[in-house]
Amino acid sequence: TVGAVACDFEGNLAAATSTGGMTNKKFGRIGDSSMIGAGTYANNKTCAVSCTGSGEFFIRAVVAYDVSCLMEFKGLSLKEATEEVVQNRLLSIGGDGGLIAIDAEGNIAMPFNTEGMYRASIDTQGNKNIAIYK
Amino acid sequence: MKKIALAIHGGAGTLLKGMMTAEKEVSYKKTLEAAITAGYNILEHNGNSVDAVVEALKLLEDSPLFNAGKGSVFTNAGTHEMDAAIMNGGNLEAGAVSLISGIKNPVLLAKDIMEKSEHVFLAGTGAMDYAELLGYKLEPEDYFYDEFRFQQWQEIKNSGNFQLDHSVKKDSKFG
């Protein structure tokens, strides 16, 4: 699964996610990637989020929208909200994976709770980071 | 004026020790760098965030290294079924597509659904009909063929199991 989140000069946020699903899937199984609010979500008031991992758990936890809600209604920062969702809420139901998220100030968070994460980012200072978390 | 920023991801799953060669690692990083640079170039030239995420994803979808577009994994039936979604945080518009085949860049179809249709989510044959209506060209099956993906599928196709992008069993013959 691949995904991207961005903040432009106007402070507008966007998120996109694309996937080939899971190897050997059947019965028309769909994961979280294409589900708005589960695997993909963007709202200028809070953040833009793209998820990757075992989709069934991300759907049940409504992960992307949950991050946004924690920011909007509980006043958490992007870092706090993403950590809470990935390391506590998702993990509590056995969900493995991670997400990338960005807010309107250009802050980036990329938490995960499993191996095999391929990530790249360019922050507001222009610092480029490319990493494979094994 | 706000500051620009961009992040991308490609995959989740277990990478067992020894599976990632130095050569492979360079290829993955090169593709990630090309994708993040392409998206960032749009932002730098005053482009919008929607176009930036689409541009970055197109490059990842065109690579066989990641499980999306060209690199999509095999289903139990030996086919490829792709899903994609996009959302604009400025107006909360969204577009999504599921269970499509043969489309080179599913993210473009998701964007077209967001911008050109009255709907948010199209799936399966209906989504394919909509793609045809918009003039999308279908890639042949061999465009999506990848030997590594094929072997991943062979290893579990009779097991009833399914697995994430980069998962490899401990006793895998191709790990």
Boltz contact constraints between the chains, C-beta under 6 A:
constraints:
  - contact:
      token1: [A, 1]
      token2: [B, 67]
      max_distance: 6.0
  - contact:
      token1: [A, 2]
      token2: [B, 10]
      max_distance: 6.0
  - contact:
      token1: [A, 2]
      token2: [B, 57]
      max_distance: 6.0
  - contact:
      token1: [A, 2]
      token2: [B, 60]
      max_distance: 6.0
  - contact:
      token1: [A, 2]
      token2: [B, 66]
      max_distance: 6.0
  - contact:
      token1: [A, 2]
      token2: [B, 68]
      max_distance: 6.0
  - contact:
      token1: [A, 3]
      token2: [B, 9]
      max_distance: 6.0
  - contact:
      token1: [A, 4]
      token2: [B, 8]
      max_distance: 6.0
  - contact:
      token1: [A, 4]
      token2: [B, 53]
      max_distance: 6.0
  - contact:
      token1: [A, 4]
      token2: [B, 56]
      max_distance: 6.0
  - contact:
      token1: [A, 4]
      token2: [B, 57]
      max_distance: 6.0
  - contact:
      token1: [A, 5]
      token2: [B, 7]
      max_distance: 6.0
  - contact:
      token1: [A, 6]
      token2: [B, 6]
      max_distance: 6.0
  - contact:
      token1: [A, 6]
      token2: [B, 49]
      max_distance: 6.0
  - contact:
      token1: [A, 6]
      token2: [B, 52]
      max_distance: 6.0
  - contact:
      token1: [A, 6]
      token2: [B, 53]
      max_distance: 6.0
  - contact:
      token1: [A, 7]
      token2: [B, 5]
      max_distance: 6.0
  - contact:
      token1: [A, 8]
      token2: [B, 4]
      max_distance: 6.0
  - contact:
      token1: [A, 8]
      token2: [B, 43]
      max_distance: 6.0
  - contact:
      token1: [A, 8]
      token2: [B, 48]
      max_distance: 6.0
  - contact:
      token1: [A, 8]
      token2: [B, 49]
      max_distance: 6.0
  - contact:
      token1: [A, 9]
      token2: [B, 1]
      max_distance: 6.0
  - contact:
      token1: [A, 9]
      token2: [B, 2]
      max_distance: 6.0
  - contact:
      token1: [A, 9]
      token2: [B, 4]
      max_distance: 6.0
  - contact:
      token1: [A, 9]
      token2: [B, 46]
      max_distance: 6.0
  - contact:
      token1: [A, 11]
      token2: [B, 2]
      max_distance: 6.0
  - contact:
      token1: [A, 12]
      token2: [B, 49]
      max_distance: 6.0
  - contact:
      token1: [A, 12]
      token2: [B, 90]
      max_distance: 6.0
  - contact:
      token1: [A, 13]
      token2: [B, 49]
      max_distance: 6.0
  - contact:
      token1: [A, 13]
      token2: [B, 89]
      max_distance: 6.0
  - contact:
      token1: [A, 14]
      token2: [B, 49]
      max_distance: 6.0
  - contact:
      token1: [A, 14]
      token2: [B, 50]
      max_distance: 6.0
  - contact:
      token1: [A, 14]
      token2: [B, 53]
      max_distance: 6.0
  - contact:
      token1: [A, 14]
      token2: [B, 88]
      max_distance: 6.0
  - contact:
      token1: [A, 14]
      token2: [B, 89]
      max_distance: 6.0
  - contact:
      token1: [A, 15]
      token2: [B, 87]
      max_distance: 6.0
  - contact:
      token1: [A, 16]
      token2: [B, 53]
      max_distance: 6.0
  - contact:
      token1: [A, 16]
      token2: [B, 57]
      max_distance: 6.0
  - contact:
      token1: [A, 16]
      token2: [B, 86]
      max_distance: 6.0
  - contact:
      token1: [A, 16]
      token2: [B, 107]
      max_distance: 6.0
  - contact:
      token1: [A, 17]
      token2: [B, 85]
      max_distance: 6.0
  - contact:
      token1: [A, 18]
      token2: [B, 57]
      max_distance: 6.0
  - contact:
      token1: [A, 18]
      token2: [B, 61]
      max_distance: 6.0
  - contact:
      token1: [A, 18]
      token2: [B, 68]
      max_distance: 6.0
  - contact:
      token1: [A, 18]
      token2: [B, 84]
      max_distance: 6.0
  - contact:
      token1: [A, 18]
      token2: [B, 106]
      max_distance: 6.0
  - contact:
      token1: [A, 18]
      token2: [B, 107]
      max_distance: 6.0
  - contact:
      token1: [A, 19]
      token2: [B, 68]
      max_distance: 6.0
  - contact:
      token1: [A, 19]
      token2: [B, 83]
      max_distance: 6.0
  - contact:
      token1: [A, 20]
      token2: [B, 67]
      max_distance: 6.0
  - contact:
      token1: [A, 20]
      token2: [B, 68]
      max_distance: 6.0
  - contact:
      token1: [A, 20]
      token2: [B, 72]
      max_distance: 6.0
  - contact:
      token1: [A, 20]
      token2: [B, 73]
      max_distance: 6.0
  - contact:
      token1: [A, 20]
      token2: [B, 82]
      max_distance: 6.0
  - contact:
      token1: [A, 21]
      token2: [B, 81]
      max_distance: 6.0
  - contact:
      token1: [A, 22]
      token2: [B, 162]
      max_distance: 6.0
  - contact:
      token1: [A, 23]
      token2: [B, 73]
      max_distance: 6.0
  - contact:
      token1: [A, 23]
      token2: [B, 152]
      max_distance: 6.0
  - contact:
      token1: [A, 23]
      token2: [B, 153]
      max_distance: 6.0
  - contact:
      token1: [A, 23]
      token2: [B, 163]
      max_distance: 6.0
  - contact:
      token1: [A, 24]
      token2: [B, 76]
      max_distance: 6.0
  - contact:
      token1: [A, 24]
      token2: [B, 153]
      max_distance: 6.0
  - contact:
      token1: [A, 24]
      token2: [B, 156]
      max_distance: 6.0
  - contact:
      token1: [A, 24]
      token2: [B, 157]
      max_distance: 6.0
  - contact:
      token1: [A, 24]
      token2: [B, 162]
      max_distance: 6.0
  - contact:
      token1: [A, 25]
      token2: [B, 75]
      max_distance: 6.0
  - contact:
      token1: [A, 25]
      token2: [B, 162]
      max_distance: 6.0
  - contact:
      token1: [A, 26]
      token2: [B, 76]
      max_distance: 6.0
  - contact:
      token1: [A, 28]
      token2: [B, 99]
      max_distance: 6.0
  - contact:
      token1: [A, 30]
      token2: [B, 83]
      max_distance: 6.0
  - contact:
      token1: [A, 30]
      token2: [B, 98]
      max_distance: 6.0
  - contact:
      token1: [A, 33]
      token2: [B, 83]
      max_distance: 6.0
  - contact:
      token1: [A, 34]
      token2: [B, 83]
      max_distance: 6.0
  - contact:
      token1: [A, 34]
      token2: [B, 85]
      max_distance: 6.0
  - contact:
      token1: [A, 34]
      token2: [B, 96]
      max_distance: 6.0
  - contact:
      token1: [A, 34]
      token2: [B, 98]
      max_distance: 6.0
  - contact:
      token1: [A, 36]
      token2: [B, 85]
      max_distance: 6.0
  - contact:
      token1: [A, 36]
      token2: [B, 87]
      max_distance: 6.0
  - contact:
      token1: [A, 36]
      token2: [B, 94]
      max_distance: 6.0
  - contact:
      token1: [A, 36]
      token2: [B, 96]
      max_distance: 6.0
  - contact:
      token1: [A, 40]
      token2: [B, 85]
      max_distance: 6.0
  - contact:
      token1: [A, 40]
      token2: [B, 87]
      max_distance: 6.0
  - contact:
      token1: [A, 41]
      token2: [B, 87]
      max_distance: 6.0
  - contact:
      token1: [A, 42]
      token2: [B, 87]
      max_distance: 6.0
  - contact:
      token1: [A, 42]
      token2: [B, 89]
      max_distance: 6.0
  - contact:
      token1: [A, 43]
      token2: [B, 89]
      max_distance: 6.0
  - contact:
      token1: [A, 44]
      token2: [B, 89]
      max_distance: 6.0
  - contact:
      token1: [A, 44]
      token2: [B, 90]
      max_distance: 6.0
  - contact:
      token1: [A, 48]
      token2: [B, 89]
      max_distance: 6.0
  - contact:
      token1: [A, 52]
      token2: [B, 9]
      max_distance: 6.0
  - contact:
      token1: [A, 52]
      token2: [B, 12]
      max_distance: 6.0
  - contact:
      token1: [A, 53]
      token2: [B, 12]
      max_distance: 6.0
  - contact:
      token1: [A, 97]
      token2: [B, 12]
      max_distance: 6.0
  - contact:
      token1: [A, 100]
      token2: [B, 7]
      max_distance: 6.0
  - contact:
      token1: [A, 100]
      token2: [B, 9]
      max_distance: 6.0
  - contact:
      token1: [A, 102]
      token2: [B, 5]
      max_distance: 6.0
  - contact:
      token1: [A, 106]
      token2: [B, 3]
      max_distance: 6.0
  - contact:
      token1: [A, 106]
      token2: [B, 5]
      max_distance: 6.0
  - contact:
      token1: [A, 108]
      token2: [B, 5]
      max_distance: 6.0
  - contact:
      token1: [A, 108]
      token2: [B, 7]
      max_distance: 6.0
  - contact:
      token1: [A, 115]
      token2: [B, 14]
      max_distance: 6.0
  - contact:
      token1: [A, 115]
      token2: [B, 15]
      max_distance: 6.0
  - contact:
      token1: [A, 116]
      token2: [B, 12]
      max_distance: 6.0
  - contact:
      token1: [A, 116]
      token2: [B, 13]
      max_distance: 6.0
  - contact:
      token1: [A, 116]
      token2: [B, 14]
      max_distance: 6.0
  - contact:
      token1: [A, 116]
      token2: [B, 15]
      max_distance: 6.0
  - contact:
      token1: [A, 116]
      token2: [B, 166]
      max_distance: 6.0
  - contact:
      token1: [A, 118]
      token2: [B, 10]
      max_distance: 6.0
  - contact:
      token1: [A, 118]
      token2: [B, 11]
      max_distance: 6.0
  - contact:
      token1: [A, 119]
      token2: [B, 9]
      max_distance: 6.0
  - contact:
      token1: [A, 120]
      token2: [B, 8]
      max_distance: 6.0
  - contact:
      token1: [A, 120]
      token2: [B, 32]
      max_distance: 6.0
  - contact:
      token1: [A, 120]
      token2: [B, 36]
      max_distance: 6.0
  - contact:
      token1: [A, 121]
      token2: [B, 7]
      max_distance: 6.0
  - contact:
      token1: [A, 122]
      token2: [B, 6]
      max_distance: 6.0
  - contact:
      token1: [A, 122]
      token2: [B, 36]
      max_distance: 6.0
  - contact:
      token1: [A, 122]
      token2: [B, 40]
      max_distance: 6.0
  - contact:
      token1: [A, 123]
      token2: [B, 5]
      max_distance: 6.0
  - contact:
      token1: [A, 124]
      token2: [B, 3]
      max_distance: 6.0
  - contact:
      token1: [A, 124]
      token2: [B, 5]
      max_distance: 6.0
  - contact:
      token1: [A, 130]
      token2: [B, 29]
      max_distance: 6.0
  - contact:
      token1: [A, 130]
      token2: [B, 32]
      max_distance: 6.0
  - contact:
      token1: [A, 130]
      token2: [B, 33]
      max_distance: 6.0
  - contact:
      token1: [A, 134]
      token2: [B, 15]
      max_distance: 6.0
